[in-house]
Amino acid sequence: MALWPDVSGNEINGLGDAAGEPARPIYWHTEVATPHAALQKWFYAQSSGNARLNAARQERQRVIDAPLAALAPVAEERSAEAWTDLVTSVARANGADLVGIAAMRPEWVFQGYRATQRWIVMIGVAHDYEQMRQAPEDVAAAEVVRQYARGNRAA
């Protein structure tokens, strides 16, 4: 508990904040960006010898390291409905359970970041309930990592 920060993730994300301040990162950012960085490092150190987690992390890293497809040399004209159908089909074919397209809203962007896109693609991946029920066991942690990889692949 010594590494547990004095601020909760709910407070960082602005739960109940009437002023509407943008959310701040909790994990996966530098120590400067999040008070949970020390706890994250500890968790990784404690689980570094866990074969189940390491396998899931290696798969996630393989997905992250995969090269992105090149942009098309010429913009293709399609209707909004045709683009929506295509994006949804490709995301689902690559593992997304839910896909939606929405107008970008500034409050969806972490403090310190900016998004200039007019539209965003939102994807969702479901976790296996039986594996998540076993939290805090490594089965549940590996399931979370696997789903992060699936979300990355779908994106």
C-alpha positions in Angstrom: 0.0 0.0 0.0 3.0 2.3 0.3 3.0 2.8 -3.5 -0.7 3.5 -3.6 -1.2 7.2 -4.6 -3.1 9.6 -2.4 -5.5 10.3 -5.3 -8.1 7.8 -6.7 -8.6 7.0 -10.3 -12.1 8.4 -10.0 -10.7 11.8 -8.9 -8.1 11.7 -11.7 -10.8 11.0 -14.3 -13.0 13.8 -12.9 -15.9 11.7 -11.6 -18.4 14.1 -10.3 -16.3 17.1 -11.4 -18.9 19.9 -12.2 -16.2 22.0 -13.8 -15.7 19.4 -16.5 -11.9 19.2 -16.5 -10.5 16.7 -18.9 -9.5 13.3 -17.6 -5.9 12.6 -16.7 -4.1 9.3 -17.4 -4.0 6.7 -14.7 -1.8 4.1 -16.2 0.4 3.6 -19.3 2.0 7.0 -19.2 5.2 8.5 -17.7 5.6 9.1 -14.0 5.1 12.8 -14.7 1.7 12.2 -16.2 0.2 9.9 -13.6 0.5 9.3 -9.9 -0.1 5.6 -10.4 3.2 5.0 -12.3 5.1 3.6 -9.3 2.2 1.2 -8.6 2.3 0.1 -12.3 6.0 -0.5 -12.2 5.6 -2.6 -9.0 2.9 -4.7 -10.6 5.1 -5.4 -13.6 8.0 -6.3 -11.4 5.9 -8.6 -9.3 4.4 -10.4 -12.3 7.5 -10.5 -14.5 8.0 -14.2 -13.9 4.4 -15.2 -14.6 4.2 -17.3 -17.8 0.5 -16.7 -18.4 0.9 -12.9 -18.2 4.2 -12.9 -20.1 2.5 -14.8 -23.0 -0.4 -12.4 -23.1 2.1 -9.4 -23.0 4.2 -10.8 -25.8 1.1 -11.2 -28.0 0.0 -7.7 -27.2 3.5 -6.4 -28.0 3.5 -8.3 -31.3 0.2 -6.6 -32.2 1.5 -3.2 -31.2 4.7 -3.7 -33.2 3.0 -4.8 -36.4 3.5 -2.3 -39.1 0.5 -0.1 -40.0 -0.8 -0.2 -43.5 0.2 2.6 -45.7 -2.2 5.4 -46.4 -3.9 5.2 -49.8 -2.1 7.4 -52.4 -5.4 8.8 -53.5 -8.4 9.7 -51.4 -11.4 7.5 -52.2 -14.9 9.0 -52.4 -17.7 7.0 -50.7 -20.9 7.9 -48.9 -20.9 8.2 -45.1 -22.9 5.1 -45.0 -20.5 3.1 -47.2 -17.5 4.3 -45.1 -19.3 3.4 -41.9 -20.1 -0.1 -43.2 -16.5 -0.6 -44.4 -14.9 0.6 -41.1 -17.3 -1.5 -39.1 -16.7 -4.6 -41.2 -12.9 -4.3 -41.0 -12.9 -3.6 -37.2 -15.2 -6.6 -36.5 -13.1 -8.8 -38.8 -10.1 -7.9 -36.7 -11.7 -8.6 -33.3 -14.0 -5.7 -32.3 -17.3 -6.7 -30.6 -18.7 -3.1 -30.9 -17.9 -0.4 -33.4 -19.3 3.1 -33.6 -18.4 6.3 -35.4 -19.0 9.6 -33.6 -18.1 13.3 -33.9 -15.1 14.0 -31.7 -15.7 15.7 -28.4 -12.9 17.5 -26.6 -13.8 16.1 -23.2 -12.9 12.6 -24.5 -9.2 13.6 -24.7 -6.8 13.3 -21.8 -5.3 16.5 -20.3 -2.1 17.4 -22.1 -3.2 15.8 -25.4 -5.2 17.1 -28.3 -7.2 15.5 -31.1 -7.8 17.4 -34.3 -9.9 14.8 -36.1 -13.5 15.7 -36.7 -14.6 12.0 -36.4 -13.5 9.1 -34.3 -14.0 5.4 -34.4 -14.9 3.8 -31.1 -14.4 0.1 -30.6 -15.2 -2.2 -27.8 -14.0 -5.7 -26.9 -15.7 -8.0 -24.4 -13.8 -9.7 -21.6 -14.5 -13.4 -20.7 -16.7 -13.2 -17.6 -15.5 -16.4 -16.1 -11.8 -15.4 -16.4 -12.5 -11.9 -15.0 -14.4 -13.4 -12.0 -11.1 -14.8 -10.8 -9.6 -11.4 -10.2 -7.1 -10.6 -8.7 -5.6 -14.0 -9.9 -3.3 -13.9 -12.9 -6.1 -15.5 -15.1 -8.0 -12.2 -14.9 -4.9 -10.1 -15.5 -3.9 -12.1 -18.6 -7.5 -11.7 -19.9 -7.2 -8.0 -19.6 -3.9 -8.0 -21.5 -5.4 -10.2 -24.2 -8.3 -7.9 -24.7 -6.0 -4.9 -24.9 -4.2 -6.7 -27.7 -7.5 -7.5 -29.4 -8.6 -3.9 -29.1 -5.2 -2.8 -30.6 -5.6 -5.3 -33.5 -9.2 -4.1 -34.2 -8.1 -0.5 -34.2 
